[in-house]
Amino acid sequence: MRPENQSSVSEFLLLGLPIPPGQQGLFFSLFLGMYLTTVLGNLLIILLIRLDSRLHMPMYFFLNHLALSDISLSSVTVPKMLVNMQTQQQSISYVGCISQVCCFVSFAGLDNFLLAVMAYDRYVAICHPLHYTTIMREGLCTLLVAGSWTVSCGSALLHTLFLVRLSFCADITITHFFCDLNALLKLSCSDISLNMLFIFTEGGFLYLLSLSIILGSYIRIGTIILRVPSTKRLLKAFSTCGSHLFVVSLYYGTLAGVYFFSSSWDSKDIIASVMYTVATPMLNPFIYSLRNRDIKQALEMCVNRVKFFK
């Protein structure tokens, strides 16, 4: 037990990003622009999928939920960070902090599951094209998405329940720009061994399971293509999987790169969180729109409709 223990706290202090005082305005504008791009870009993806009947397919059904998850993931942390940068107020209430942890864990996990589901969808589309509509029927797609939401929310709720049982010390300064689970555990005066065990077992199992599904799907896709290699098949596979593979590489590659090449645990957490909550959700709409013919055609049709009504 640490000294200066207090069982109840009413608020925490967020240390924020390590930005020099003279550059706060510049970074505020930068992150505000990135956040607005994230929200508007992903809303555009959702709107196009809803309006264009050609996009009423399993892949875009999953993409619709991924876009919604990306908006939510950014909205959990970035607005509060921007408010703190603008007002120079670093406090966040206890309830607000716990809620932020719960929502962040939930939407980060949802992104992870949806990427795995989308990889399986691409596997079926390429390896079993004749049975695609039979396998990826509406009921299965709904079940996969509902399962992803249920497991991610259930996991976040369990993490939250383990967290609220802890007491915190007099030092309530969180060395982060939002209420990160690991950062909060470092402030606890209670025994956190159960929390850490749950993080490594449950969290590790779910992330490894999703990563295994993704790797297994693409290994199987590669094996099928290389059996009878041809330029046409390679181009078709790349056009089908390119966008998703790029997003997966960005999602997992960023995490791996940060943990292998960063020298400080705090900087690892902060850099990884910025990539997850700001950069990756912002880039996803560009990746799927610039590299996807169906999305570009739907966008052109939407623009033509607007011009017609004008």
Rosetta blueprint (number, residue, H / E / L):
1 M L
2 R L
3 P L
4 E L
5 N E
6 Q E
7 S L
8 S L
9 V L
10 S L
11 E E
12 F E
13 L E
14 L E
15 L L
16 G L
17 L L
18 P L
19 I L
20 P L
21 P H
22 G H
23 Q H
24 Q H
25 G H
26 L H
27 F H
28 F H
29 S H
30 L H
31 F H
32 L H
33 G H
34 M H
35 Y H
36 L H
37 T H
38 T H
39 V H
40 L H
41 G H
42 N H
43 L H
44 L H
45 I H
46 I H
47 L H
48 L H
49 I H
50 R H
51 L H
52 D L
53 S H
54 R H
55 L H
56 H L
57 M L
58 P H
59 M H
60 Y H
61 F H
62 F H
63 L H
64 N H
65 H H
66 L H
67 A H
68 L H
69 S H
70 D H
71 I H
72 S H
73 L H
74 S H
75 S H
76 V H
77 T H
78 V H
79 P H
80 K H
81 M H
82 L H
83 V H
84 N H
85 M H
86 Q H
87 T H
88 Q L
89 Q L
90 Q L
91 S E
92 I E
93 S E
94 Y H
95 V H
96 G H
97 C H
98 I H
99 S H
100 Q H
101 V H
102 C H
103 C H
104 F H
105 V H
106 S H
107 F H
108 A H
109 G H
110 L H
111 D H
112 N H
113 F H
114 L H
115 L H
116 A H
117 V H
118 M H
119 A H
120 Y H
121 D H
122 R H
123 Y H
124 V H
125 A H
126 I H
127 C H
128 H L
129 P H
130 L H
131 H H
132 Y H
133 T H
134 T H
135 I H
136 M L
137 R L
138 E H
139 G H
140 L H
141 C H
142 T H
143 L H
144 L H
145 V H
146 A H
147 G H
148 S H
149 W H
150 T H
151 V H
152 S H
153 C H
154 G H
155 S H
156 A H
157 L H
158 L H
159 H H
160 T H
161 L H
162 F H
163 L H
164 V H
165 R L
166 L L
167 S L
168 F E
169 C E
170 A L
171 D L
172 I L
173 T E
174 I E
175 T L
176 H L
177 F L
178 F L
179 C L
180 D L
181 L H
182 N H
183 A H
184 L H
185 L H
186 K H
187 L H
188 S E
189 C L
190 S L
191 D L
192 I L
193 S H
194 L H
195 N H
196 M H
197 L H
198 F H
199 I H
200 F H
201 T H
202 E H
203 G H
204 G H
205 F H
206 L H
207 Y H
208 L H
209 L H
210 S H
211 L H
212 S H
213 I H
214 I H
215 L H
216 G H
217 S H
218 Y H
219 I H
220 R H
221 I H
222 G H
223 T H
224 I H
225 I H
226 L H
227 R H
228 V L
229 P L
230 S L
231 T H
232 K H
233 R H
234 L H
235 L H
236 K H
237 A H
238 F H
239 S H
240 T H
241 C H
242 G H
243 S H
244 H H
245 L H
246 F H
247 V H
248 V H
249 S H
250 L H
251 Y H
252 Y H
253 G H
254 T H
255 L H
256 A H
257 G H
258 V H
259 Y H
260 F H
261 F H
262 S L
263 S L
264 S L
265 W H
266 D H
267 S H
268 K H
269 D H
270 I H
271 I H
272 A H
273 S H
274 V H
275 M H
276 Y H
277 T H
278 V H
279 A H
280 T H
281 P H
282 M H
283 L H
284 N H
285 P H
286 F H
287 I H
288 Y H
289 S H
290 L H
291 R L
292 N L
293 R H
294 D H
295 I H
296 K H
297 Q H
298 A H
299 L H
300 E H
301 M H
302 C H
303 V H
304 N H
305 R H
306 V H
307 K H
308 F H
309 F H
310 K L
